[in-house]
Amino acid sequence: MITDMAMINEVEGTVTKIRRVDERNKTSLVKQRIAVTSEEDGDKTRFIKPIAQLMMDCKVGYRDNSSATDDEIRDSLWRRARRVVRATDIPTLHRAVTTSNELREHLEERDMHMGMDNIEPIALEAFLWQSHAQVRAVNAVIWMCDTLQLGWPVKKAEMPDAKGTVECKKRSKSPSAQPGMLKVLEEAMEAGAETRDPTWLAYMASWIQAMTNLRLGHVLRRSVPVERFEDWMVFFCKRSDHKHNRAGFYWGVPSETSTGYDWTKAFLMEYDTRRKGE
């Protein structure tokens, strides 16, 4: 009887220890996610001023609030800019600010003056067609009009039919990765890594995207390596675009290609070198 009670107490003690470790791990993970989110939010604050200034230049809110003072409208636009920046990823914000600056320069170079608040369809159309980055410009203009309500005549302008734009994606889909494509990527990865060609990392990123079905932005800008197992590499993505996963998520990818090449060793060496250089 005494022996049985001792065994029961030992089991209960083990269960209690496991629960404590589990709770400690959960607390640590929550703190890590909060720190990561705070760090990313801090990086995004630099976009608040240009986004707010863009809306002010476009006279957003003036037509519907004729009795409001300039200070009231300005304060409202700053609040909207903060909300938009918090809810939007950095690449999208960067594309929007870059495109709006280019559009402003384009209007200033025209013989006939035209402000950001009174853009004509032909002027907007000319800017998009003359842009050296049509995909980025079209997507950014559409996002700014939809999100910031700038009132630009997007529907009246003849948009470039460039691959990768929002309008083009509605009509066609990119082909799925085929075994032959993966084989070429894996061979390029291995050859580049063994010869220390820095461009091999681009092949690796495309290979990881094909293996995980993640967006390239998640792989390149938001993810960090966590742990390497025998046949698996685990990463942590700092933030997801889905509301239920805003705090981030873990994802993994095989540590070897189909030919048996272990790409993680060369990758971790490159990663550590870049981290030390920051």
Stockholm file with secondary structure:
# STOCKHOLM 1.0

chainA/1-278         MITDMAMINEVEGTVTKIRRVDERNKTSLVKQRIAVTSEEDGDKTRFIKPIAQLMMDCKVGYRDNSSATDDEIRDSLWRRARRVVRATDIPTLHRAVTTSNELREHLEERDMHMGMDNIEPIALEAFLWQSHAQVRAVNAVIWMCDTLQLGWPVKKAEMPDAKGTVECKKRSKSPSAQPGMLKVLEEAMEAGAETRDPTWLAYMASWIQAMTNLRLGHVLRRSVPVERFEDWMVFFCKRSDHKHNRAGFYWGVPSETSTGYDWTKAFLMEYDTRRKGE
#=GR chainA/1-278 SS CHHHHHHHHHHHHHHHHHHHHHHHHHHHHHHHHHHHHHHHHHHHGGGHHHHHHHHHHTTTTTTTCTTSCHHHHHHHHHHHHHHHHHHSCHHHHHHHHHHHHHHHHHHHHSSSCCCTTSCCHHHHHHHHHHCSCHHHHHHHHHHHHHHHCCCCCTTTSCCCCCTTSHHHHHHCCCCCCCHHHHHHHHHHHHHHHHTTCTTHHHHHHHHHHHHHCCCHHIIIIIEEEEEECSSEEEEEESCCSSGGGTTCEEEEEESBCTTCCBCHHHHHHHHHHHHHHC
#=GC SS_cons         CHHHHHHHHHHHHHHHHHHHHHHHHHHHHHHHHHHHHHHHHHHHGGGHHHHHHHHHHTTTTTTTCTTSCHHHHHHHHHHHHHHHHHHSCHHHHHHHHHHHHHHHHHHHHSSSCCCTTSCCHHHHHHHHHHCSCHHHHHHHHHHHHHHHCCCCCTTTSCCCCCTTSHHHHHHCCCCCCCHHHHHHHHHHHHHHHHTTCTTHHHHHHHHHHHHHCCCHHIIIIIEEEEEECSSEEEEEESCCSSGGGTTCEEEEEESBCTTCCBCHHHHHHHHHHHHHHC
//
